[in-house]
Every structure is written in structure tokens, then in C-alpha cells.
Amino acid sequence: MEIVKREKLTYCEFMTGAILAGGKSSRFGENKALFPIHGIPIIKKIIDILHKNTEELFIVARDAAPYKSFGVKVIKDIYPGKGPLAGLHASLLNARSDRVFLIACDMPFLSDKLVAHMRSIRSSAPVVVPLSQKGLEPLHAIYKKELVSIVEKRILSGNLSLKGLVESVPHTIVRLDELPQNFFTELSVLNINTKLDLEKATQLYDKCVSDNEERISNS
């Protein structure tokens, strides 16, 4: 296991963005991906960040209809009902590039700087994954196409843990606590389960942005 610390890297490959939008959002009460923050749907915020950092982008969902207005291709799982691991499998199969940035649709504060940093990391490992205060963040990670057969075998055997996949293969860890404050790293990997979660997270995000702008103006 390789630990990546803060450093300047120029290496860059083409990358595909894949947004997982197949969840039922039962605790949230409605489709989380479409819920607005400051008037912008959560999935639109994610799309805008990934458009700047990837050469290809699609949404993985059971039903394409709710996402037609965003102008992004929608693909379906080859193995429906098998959770995020099946979403990763479909993404790797459909991606034209060697690397896929996989992101859950309920991470509304995805950081442009963090995505760019992760993309720039030179690694032979098939996974680049953040390490947050909660642990590994496999729903905010980069996966290589070489994992397709491994992912499929795990699905067919009923071993559906995405984190388990990451832990079972070589992976490069990005320590979020070693990155600059203006990367908003912990907010970037924060997922939303309820509307109360979203309200608290939005207040925290707005405060972090305000504090950062104040630091810049005083520097």
C-alpha cells in the first residue's frame, strides 16, 4: 500500500467520470441527486466539477428519464440490484479511458481541487482512494479498467463490498489531512443520507467558503 503525501505532480492521463445515481434515497424521502442546494441540483454540481476534470462523463442509473435535462449519457448496470460494485463494473466496461473517477450522487460538495489532485497522481496501483477521518472513501475514488474481471468475479460470488474490493487490490492512498484547507477535503467526501444531514452540511460548507475567502482577503 502506497501513501501519497502533498506534492506537485504533472503526470496526467485521460479520465472518465462516473456518477452513481442508482440508490433508492429511502432515508432522504426523494431523489437525492435532483435535490437543489442554493437552487442547483446536487447532481448538476457534481457534473460541473467532473466536466472540468474528465474527458468523458456518464451517469449510472436504473432510469435515464430523470437525468435527460443534464445532457449527460446515462448507462445501466449489467448486474442490476448489486449496489455500487455493479455501478463500478458498468462504468469500467463503458469507459473509453483507462481510468474512471467514481463518485456517489449524494456528495454535493465535491472539491474541484481534490479531483484535480487525485487525477494528477502517478501510480501503478489500480485504485487511488482518499483516506478521510472516517476511513477509506471508495465512492470518491479512481479505478482502472484492469479491474473489470476482478469486479465481475466478486459480483458473481456475492461479495459486493466496494471497500472490500479496494482493500483486496493494490491501492494508493490520498491522505486528506495532509492537503491544503482550501481543498475542502472532508466536505468533498461527505455523503448525505437525510435532509437534516444536508442542512447541516450546507451550513458547514458555506462557513468554510466564507472563512477561506476571508483568509485570502486578509493575506
C-alpha positions as MATLAB code, in Angstrom:
seq = 'MEIVKREKLTYCEFMTGAILAGGKSSRFGENKALFPIHGIPIIKKIIDILHKNTEELFIVARDAAPYKSFGVKVIKDIYPGKGPLAGLHASLLNARSDRVFLIACDMPFLSDKLVAHMRSIRSSAPVVVPLSQKGLEPLHAIYKKELVSIVEKRILSGNLSLKGLVESVPHTIVRLDELPQNFFTELSVLNINTKLDLEKATQLYDKCVSDNEERISNS';
ca = [
       0.000    0.000    0.000;
       1.443    3.336   -1.103;
       0.874    6.572    0.810;
       0.742    9.737   -1.280;
       1.666   12.945    0.501;
       1.217   16.502   -0.681;
       3.479   17.237   -3.628;
       3.397   18.841   -7.067;
       2.717   16.322   -9.822;
       2.328   16.945  -13.523;
       1.505   13.426  -14.740;
      -1.961   13.216  -16.248;
      -3.973   10.653  -18.186;
      -7.401   10.794  -19.761;
     -10.098   10.013  -17.249;
     -13.803    9.143  -17.299;
     -16.230   10.426  -14.695;
     -19.000    8.106  -13.497;
     -21.776    9.315  -11.198;
     -23.672    6.579   -9.354;
     -27.347    7.553   -9.176;
     -28.976    4.177   -8.659;
     -29.809    4.401   -4.973;
     -33.359    4.420   -3.621;
     -32.891    7.533   -1.397;
     -35.344    5.974    1.091;
     -33.998    7.878    4.116;
     -33.947   11.148    2.204;
     -37.558   10.831    1.046;
     -36.957   11.759   -2.596;
     -34.271   11.509   -5.273;
     -31.183   13.000   -3.600;
     -29.440   13.592   -6.917;
     -32.128   16.061   -8.007;
     -32.463   17.946   -4.725;
     -31.278   21.568   -5.054;
     -28.636   23.335   -2.990;
     -28.755   27.106   -3.487;
     -31.014   26.411   -6.474;
     -28.721   23.890   -8.171;
     -29.470   20.135   -8.162;
     -26.817   18.104   -6.347;
     -26.038   16.057   -9.454;
     -25.590   19.229  -11.537;
     -22.961   20.468   -9.078;
     -21.112   17.147   -9.461;
     -21.470   17.211  -13.257;
     -19.972   20.703  -13.459;
     -16.896   19.658  -11.436;
     -16.339   16.471  -13.423;
     -16.784   18.212  -16.773;
     -13.694   20.260  -15.896;
     -11.639   17.270  -14.800;
     -12.589   14.422  -17.154;
     -12.708   13.785  -20.904;
     -15.831   11.618  -20.699;
     -18.757   11.628  -18.302;
     -21.811    9.485  -17.683;
     -24.418    8.732  -15.040;
     -25.114    5.177  -13.894;
     -28.837    4.816  -13.137;
     -31.766    2.412  -13.489;
     -33.916    5.047  -15.209;
     -32.477    7.654  -17.586;
     -35.601    9.860  -17.628;
     -34.859   11.979  -14.513;
     -31.451   12.969  -15.897;
     -32.237   13.826  -19.537;
     -32.130   17.576  -18.922;
     -28.473   17.449  -17.832;
     -27.195   16.423  -21.250;
     -25.104   13.550  -19.885;
     -25.152    9.968  -21.165;
     -26.882    7.521  -18.820;
     -25.827    3.858  -18.644;
     -27.343    0.925  -16.746;
     -25.836   -1.806  -14.589;
     -25.049   -5.115  -16.272;
     -25.926   -6.725  -12.930;
     -28.859   -4.671  -11.562;
     -29.587   -4.685   -7.864;
     -25.993   -5.413   -6.869;
     -25.173   -1.996   -5.438;
     -22.217    0.319   -6.072;
     -19.927   -2.536   -7.119;
     -22.218   -3.198  -10.091;
     -22.122    0.513  -10.877;
     -18.336    0.384  -10.924;
     -18.456   -2.694  -13.175;
     -20.719   -0.966  -15.713;
     -18.559    2.152  -15.575;
     -15.328    0.279  -16.261;
     -16.929   -1.608  -19.153;
     -18.318    1.549  -20.767;
     -15.399    3.906  -20.177;
     -13.267    4.801  -23.190;
     -10.376    5.842  -20.962;
      -8.229    3.650  -18.741;
      -9.276    5.364  -15.512;
     -12.697    6.046  -14.004;
     -13.379    8.581  -11.278;
     -16.308    7.018   -9.425;
     -18.476    9.326   -7.329;
     -21.768    8.843   -5.499;
     -24.565   11.236   -6.437;
     -25.058   12.237   -2.785;
     -21.703   14.021   -2.372;
     -22.783   17.593   -3.149;
     -19.586   19.336   -2.091;
     -17.197   17.552   -4.438;
     -13.966   19.549   -4.499;
     -12.583   20.655   -7.853;
      -9.087   20.899   -6.346;
      -9.250   17.440   -4.781;
     -10.412   15.774   -8.009;
      -7.613   17.502   -9.947;
      -5.072   16.452   -7.333;
      -6.190   12.818   -7.371;
      -6.130   12.791  -11.171;
      -2.530   14.052  -11.198;
      -1.179   11.252   -9.021;
       1.289    8.940  -10.725;
       0.530    5.413   -9.552;
       0.730    1.900  -10.960;
      -1.918    0.756   -8.467;
      -5.389    0.109   -9.928;
      -7.094    2.279   -7.290;
      -6.423    5.789   -5.974;
      -8.588    6.333   -2.903;
      -8.886    9.089   -0.276;
      -8.413    8.378    3.412;
     -10.680   10.617    5.492;
     -11.388   10.798    9.210;
     -13.934    8.007    8.658;
     -11.571    5.724    6.729;
     -11.248    4.802    3.055;
     -13.678    6.549    0.678;
     -14.314    4.072   -2.196;
     -17.239    6.112   -3.561;
     -14.879    9.026   -4.269;
     -12.032    7.155   -5.940;
     -10.255    6.409   -9.220;
     -10.335    2.864  -10.628;
      -8.508    1.353  -13.609;
     -10.171   -0.753  -16.312;
      -7.884   -3.678  -15.486;
     -10.172   -4.368  -12.516;
     -13.174   -5.361  -14.659;
     -12.707   -9.122  -14.370;
     -11.984   -8.940  -10.632;
     -15.088   -6.828  -10.042;
     -17.253   -9.193  -12.070;
     -15.990  -12.242  -10.166;
     -16.800  -10.554   -6.868;
     -20.321   -9.699   -8.059;
     -20.965  -13.245   -9.245;
     -19.715  -14.653   -5.947;
     -21.965  -12.305   -3.958;
     -19.041  -10.366   -2.489;
     -20.495   -6.902   -3.092;
     -18.412   -4.698   -0.779;
     -16.761   -1.865   -2.704;
     -14.469   -1.170    0.229;
     -13.604   -4.866    0.304;
     -12.566   -4.653   -3.345;
     -10.286   -1.697   -2.648;
      -8.687   -3.439    0.314;
      -8.109   -6.606   -1.724;
      -6.067   -4.977   -4.510;
      -3.032   -2.642   -4.556;
      -4.198    0.882   -3.866;
      -2.707    4.336   -3.486;
      -3.981    6.299   -0.502;
      -4.508   10.055   -0.596;
      -4.366   11.340    2.971;
      -6.898   14.135    3.170;
      -5.442   15.524    6.395;
      -2.226   16.400    4.527;
      -3.873   18.512    1.822;
      -4.481   22.296    1.898;
      -7.519   23.645    3.734;
      -8.974   25.170    0.574;
      -9.329   21.681   -0.932;
     -12.326   21.209    1.434;
     -11.372   17.545    1.558;
     -13.651   16.236    4.309;
     -16.616   18.057    2.783;
     -15.769   16.618   -0.627;
     -16.184   13.040    0.610;
     -19.226   13.796    2.762;
     -22.326   11.897    1.664;
     -25.871   12.966    2.501;
     -28.418   10.489    3.873;
     -31.158   12.754    5.232;
     -32.354   16.312    4.689;
     -31.102   17.197    8.160;
     -27.644   15.932    7.111;
     -27.858   18.175    4.057;
     -28.905   21.231    6.049;
     -26.005   20.833    8.484;
     -23.504   20.103    5.718;
     -24.617   23.115    3.671;
     -24.197   25.415    6.660;
     -20.722   23.985    7.280;
     -19.761   24.341    3.613;
     -20.961   27.959    3.442;
     -18.951   28.757    6.577;
     -15.815   27.082    5.209;
     -16.084   29.001    1.934;
     -16.648   32.270    3.799;
     -13.692   31.637    6.120;
     -11.455   30.785    3.174;
     -12.443   33.958    1.307;
     -11.713   35.975    4.456;
      -8.252   34.395    4.783;
      -7.474   35.240    1.157;
      -8.647   38.849    1.528;
      -6.518   39.292    4.669;
      -3.384   37.750    3.172;
];
